[in-house]
Amino acid sequence: MIELKTGTIERIVFMPNGVEGLQVAPLDGPRKVVPLRRGDDVSLQFGGKRRARSRPDPCAVCDGERCLKGRADCTVPHLVYVAVFGRRVKVGVTKEARFKRRMREQGAEFSAKVSRFGDGMKARRAERELSSGKGIGMGVRFEEKVTSIGQLEDERAAGELLESKGLEGLSVSDMRGMYQNPALGDSSRPILFVGDGLRGTVEDTRGEALFFSYRDNLYAYDLRDTVGRKIRYGEARMETQLTLGNF
């Protein structure tokens, strides 16, 4: 059981072995990182207003035509990649050295490197061109990521999906081994969504998603909604918002 009475959540922290945590500023004492390890019992209640999502990094919204910073500093190798979430395919750009970390941050099950460029501007132009293809987007909603888990069995199925979208000859990687519970998608239980309180046992953390079980149900919570809010440990109220049937 996590032991910490109350505090304010500052950010999501990515830790070794697929574990994610919450950096918390307690009312008294130094900052602490609360790990969300598989098998941990959690009882968390969130209060106060959600912090407005931070303004996007200029590099994240760059289209490769003009540097929004005024002077480009992305002069290291970049990759254009595709991340697969069930039947949804997302294209993106990352520094070559951060590829695996980027896939983990997004919670992707499968991915493939499309092309390599010497700088980020060229990569962004290629990304924009690729996103104009059929069924290839530049973003996937949280709910879509969660409900897509387990839809594709292996790299071959992911490769066939990419080929159907005109992406042929790519080497597909299975990213599920980066997470705490690679077999999460094997569960036959529908995934439910919850409000501002959660209690149960941690099953996995994938990107912004915390998965936990309670009374034989499987739940998902968007950890981004915790940042800037007060957190209280102990008895939490469980309020189900949405079920798989809503999608």
C-alpha positions, 0 to 999 in steps of 0.5 A, a space after each residue: 500500500 502506498 503510504 503518503 497522506 496528501 500533497 499536490 501532484 507535479 508531474 508523471 515520472 517514468 521509472 525503470 522496468 516499465 514503472 511509472 510514478 507520480 511526483 508529489 509535493 507533500 504539505 510538509 517535507 521534500 518531494 516524493 515520487 510515488 511509484 505505481 508498480 504492478 501488484 501495488 494496492 492503491 486508494 487515491 482521491 483527487 481534488 481541486 482543478 486540473 491544471 490546464 494542459 501546458 502549451 505545446 512545445 514549439 518543436 511538437 507542433 512544427 510542420 518543418 517549414 519554419 522554425 517556431 523558435 526563430 532558430 532551429 536547434 534540432 540538428 541531431 538525427 531524427 526518426 519518422 515513426 508510426 505507432 500502432 494502437 489497435 486499428 489506429 496508426 499514428 505518425 510522429 517524429 522523435 530524436 533517434 536516441 529517444 525512440 524507445 522512450 517515446 514509444 513508452 511515453 505513448 503506450 504503443 503496442 507496436 511501432 516501426 521506424 519509417 525514415 531517418 533524417 539529419 535534423 528535425 525540420 526535414 523529419 517534420 516535413 516527411 511526417 506531414 506528408 505521411 499523415 496525408 495518407 489513408 488512415 494515418 493520423 497525427 494523434 490518438 485519443 486516450 480512450 482510443 488507446 485504451 480500448 485498442 489494447 489486445 486487438 492485434 496479436 503480433 508483429 505480423 498482424 501489425 505489419 499487415 495493417 501498415 501494408 493496408 495503409 500503404 506502408 510496406 517493407 517496414 520492420 515492425 517491433 513489438 513494444 509490449 515488453 517495455 511495460 509491466 504487464 505485456 499480457 494486459 490485452 489478453 484479459 477478456 474483461 471490458 475496460 472501464 473508465 473512472 472519475 476522480 477516485 480510484 482504488 484497487 490493484 495496479 495492473 500496468 502503466 502505459 504512457 498516460 494510462 494507469 490500469 488497475 483492477 477492483 472487484 474483478 473489473 479492469 479500469 483505466 485512468 488518465 494520469 495527465 488529469 492528476 497533474 496540479 491536483 491535490 491527492 489524498 490517500 486512503 478511502 477513495 470513491 469509485 465512480 465509473 464514467 464510461 465502458 467499452 460499449 460507449 465506443 
